[in-house]
Amino acid sequence: MNKTLHHETNRVKSMTDDQLNVRYGKMNKPDKIESFLKALVQEGRHKELQKIIAKEHNLFIRKGASEETETTMNFVRVLKNEDNCKQAIFLQPESGQHYLYSYVNNDMAHETMVFECDADGDSNMREIVVAHGYENSNKMMDRLVEVVEVSI
């Protein structure tokens, strides 16, 4: 466990939910915020605050097989944001792998997919996760984490 995560885990274990809210309100460094969120998830504490932090900082975390393992999906940038085509790049920092979230609604298809890609969004177009119709990026990243978690 890294030093920052260890420090935040000790805080999470010793503070009340109200104290955790105050602590989060004082945080401004992204790496500390991410460690704080990981500690909350590991300890199973303050689910409401977990959701707030994940949403405000575009972090997606699922607890892994052990207390030391999490898989994170970080939002990188939007490539397209149109009604019938949405694309965004996400990064899994643990592996360094980028993923392309892609939603299309046209005469040929109405689906949401996730592909491996490079940092620019170029992909081999072999989908890893697929949903019929529109599925928001949060849900698709949660589904992706379930799939890629095994290979990390």
C-alpha positions, 0 to 999 in steps of 0.5 A: 500500500502506498504511503498516501493511501495508507495515511488516508486509510487511517483517517477513514478508519478513525473519522465519523462520516461528518468528519470525512465530509469536512476532510474531503471539503478541504482536499484539493490535490487529485492524487490525495483525493483519489487515495481518499476515495480508494480508502473509503471503498476499501473500508466500505465507508460513507457510500454517499461520499464515495459517489460524490467524489467519483462523480466530481472527479470522474473516478470509477473504482471497484473493489478487487479480489483483495484489500490491496487491489482496486481497478480505476477508470479515469476520464481523459477527454471527450472526442465527440458529443453529439446526440447520435454519436458520443465518444470519450477516452478513459485511462486505467492507470494501473495498466496504462491502458486507454479505452474508447467509450462509443455510443452510436445511433444511426441506420446501421446501429443503436448501441454503446461499446467500449474498445481498447485504444491508444491515447488518441482514441485509435482503436482496433474496433474489437469491442470489450463491452457492448450494450444495446441502445444508449448506456451512460459512460459510468455504467459502461466503465463499471461493466468494463472494470468487471471484465478487465479486473481479472487480467490486471 
